[in-house]
Amino acid sequence: MAPAAFFAGMMVLYNSELLPADEVRLPLPNRGLYFNDGFFETLVWESTGLRYLPHHMARMQRAAVALGLQLPSALSTPAALTATVRQLTCTAAEPLQRIRLQLWRAGAGLYAPATEEVQWLMTTQPFQPNNFPITTCGFAETVRTYRSPVSFCKGPNALTYVLAAREREQRGLEEMILLSVDGYVAETVTAAIFWLRGTTLYSAAEATGRVQGVQVGHLRRIAETIGINWQEGLFTSADLLAADAIYTANVAGVRLVKQIGSQRFPSEHSVLQQFFAAATLRA
């Protein structure tokens, strides 16, 4: 779809001003464009409000502190963020919407910033859930993750995932698992990864350089609530391949990994049936 067709008739919020998308003009200089000086969030709006709101809010606030940015009042609290998103979602007919919030530092300058003030753009499109099983998956060969002061948030390390996505497409895979520079399981190109072995769920530690996932954070809270042990740490590809079941998770959904390389994994497990039933009820 051509960009003009995608944005036709779409309304956006630009620094709290509701505008037709094709009327938005971003002034130059723009530190987001010049230096990638900012971050973004992808959120899901439903009839009851924003899904996983506490997890999104925590990541946004943490990202703002790490980058030395001041969140504007329209985005700075759960209530304010909800009210702001509602203003935009009222312009679209779909009950489920995928919200993209892009924030970047205002002002000019070279690498050294002159302000903590933020400019932002919020867009919406219909939400498309994706819970389909992953049938072709492998380990990345050309890209590794690495930890930095901003690796937990979305945006600053975007080129890592662009390169990983290119490799995934070139290899004809549905999804691809990224390892850290030290060889530990980190995440996939588009999602967090977690797995079951015995009666314990496992996921990668932040030390791997993976993003602080909101969906997997929600799932971990549910596991702890119903008494399922969840361990976060540094795990090798061999640890992952010894799993009883493997899943990926992002705001679009939770996906079963049915196969990595030539190794297949089962799709049914009594522990996970109980877990996902609880997660659905408490989403």
N, C-alpha and C positions, 0 to 999 in steps of 0.2 A: 504494500500500500504506500502510495506517495505521501510525503509529509503533509502536503497541503490537504489531501483527502482525510488523513487521520485527524487533523486539528479542526476540520470544517465544523462549525457550529459548537465547538467545545468552549466552555468557560473555564477560566483558571483564576487562581488567587495569586496576585503578585504584590508582595509586601502589604497584604491585607486588603488590596483593592481587587474587586471582582471585575474581570475583563474578558472579552472574547479572546481566545487564544491567538488569533491572527493579528490582534492589535498590540500584543506585548512587544516592547522594544527594550532590550537590555543595553544600558549605556556602557560605553568603554571609557576608561579601562575597567576590566572585570576580573577580579582576582580568582574567581572560580574557573574562568576560562584560561587565564594566564598561568596560574600556579596550582590549580586543583585545591585551592585553599577553602575547604569546606567539607561537607558530608551530606548524605541523603538517607532517607528512611522510606521504606515501602510498607504501607499499612493497608488493612482491610476494613472497610466500613460495612456494617450490617445494621439491621433494624434496632438493635440494642446499643449501638455505638461502635467504638473502635475495638477490634479484637486485640487481646494481649496488650492492652493499654499500659499497664504498669511496666512491662518489659520494654516497650518502645520508649516510654518516658525516661526510664533509667538509662537506656543507651544514648538517647539524645542529650541528656544532661551530662553524662560522662564524656561524650564527644565534645560538647561545648567547652568543658573544663580543659580537656586535653589540648584543644586547638586554641584556647584563649579567646573564645567567642562568647558574646552575651546573647542568650536566647531572647528574642522579642517577646513582649508580654502576651501576644496572641498565641504563642507556642510554648510558653514556659511552665505551665502546670497541666495536669491531666484535664481539668475542667476547661481551661482555655483552649487547649489543643482540640478537644472534642467539639467545642463550640465553633472553632475555626473550620474544622473539617466539615461539620454539618452545614455550614454556610455554602461550601462548594458542592457537597453531595446533593443539596436541594435543587441544583441546576440540572441534574441528570435523573433519568427515569429508573435506572436499574436499582434494585434493592441491595445488591451486593456490588461494592465498588472497590477497585484497587487504586489506592492513593499514592502518588509519588510526591514527596516533599524534598526539595533540593534547597540547601542552605549554603551560602558562601559569604566570605568576609567582604564588607563594604570597603570603599576607599581605593587608593592607588598604591604607589610605592613599588619597590622591588621585592626581594624576599622578605625583608623586614616589614611587618605590617604597621600601619599607622593608627589602626582602630580595632576595637573589639566588636563594633557594630556589625549586624548581619543583614543581608538581603535574602529574600527567599521567594520560591515559586512552588505552587502546589497545583498538581494536575490530577485528573481522575479519568478512569476508563473502566469498562465492565470487568468484574472479577471473574477469572477463569480458574476454578480449582483444579489441582492436578494431584490425584491420589493413585494414578496408574502405576503398576509395578514396573520396575526397571529391569529389562531383560538383557541388556548389554552394557557392561561396566568394566572399567579397568583402572589401573594406577597411572597417574600422569608420568610422563617420561621427560618432559622438557621444562616443567614449571615446578617450583617449590614455594611453600609459604614461609614467611619469616615474621618473627614478632617485632613490633615496634610500638612506640607510645600510642599509635592510632590504628593498629591492625585490628582492633576489636570492633571498629565502626565501619560503616559502609561508605565507600567513596575514595578515601585517600589511597588505597591499594587497588583501585579498579583495574589497572592495566594487568595485574597478575591474573585476574579472572578473564579478561579479554584474551590474553595469550592462552590460558587454559581452555577456554571455549573454542578457540581456533584449533587447538590440538584435538579436542574431543570431536569436532566436526570432521577433521581430516582423517581421523581413525574410524569414523562411522559408529561412534558409541552414543548411547542415550545419556550416560552420565560418566563422570570420571572423578576418581578419588585423588585428592592432593595430599602429598606428604610434606612435612616440614623440612627445612634445610638439614635437620638432624635425623631425618628418616622416620619420623613419627606420623601416624595418621592424624590429619588435621580436619578436613572437610571435603565436600565435593565442590564442583564448579559453582553450583547455585544453591547449595544447602548445607546445613549441618548434617553430621552422620552419627548415628548411635547404634548400638548392637546389644544383643542378649547372649549371655553365656551362662548356662545353668539357670539360676534365679536372679541374676544380677544384670542390670543394664550398665553400659559403659559409653563414655563419650570422650572426646579429645579435650585436653587442658588448653587454656588460653596461651600457654607458653609455646604452643605449636604455631601461633600466628593466625589462628582461625578467627572468624568473625564471632561476636557475641550474639548468637542466634536467639530470636525472640520465641519462635515456636518450640525449639528444643528446651529453652528455659521454662516455658509453660509446662512442657511434658515432664521435665525433671521435678517441678513442684508437685505435679499430680502424683508421680511415683512416690515421692517422699510422704505425701498425704495418705496414701493407701498402703504404705509399708513395704514398698518394693525398693530394694537397695539399688542405688545409682552411684557409680564411681566415675569420677573424672580424672584423667591422668595422661601419661605419656605411653602410648601403645604402638607397637610395630605393626607392619602389614601382616605378619604372621599371627599376631594376636587377633587382628580383625578376621582373618581367614579361618580362625578356629571358632568363630561365633556360631551360635545356633540359629540366629536370625539377624538380619541387618536392615536398617531403615535410614532414609534421609528425611529431613524435616525443614521446611521453610514456611512462609506465610501462605503459600499456595496449597500446602498439604503435606501429608506424610506418605512416603512411597517405600514399598518393600523392594529391596534389592534381591532379585532372584538368582543372579549369577555375576561373578567377578572372574573375568578371563574364562577359563573352562570349568571353574568350580561352582557348583550349584548349591543353593541354600533352601531349606524348607520354608514353607509359607504359613504354617499353622503352629501355634504354641499356646498352651493354656495360660501361661503367665501373661503373654501379650494380649490375649483376648480380654482378660480382666482389666489390664492396663488401659487399652484403647477404649473399652466401654466407659471407664471412669473419665478418661480424657475428653470423650465426646460430650458427656453429661456436664462437664465443668468448663467447657470452652468459653 
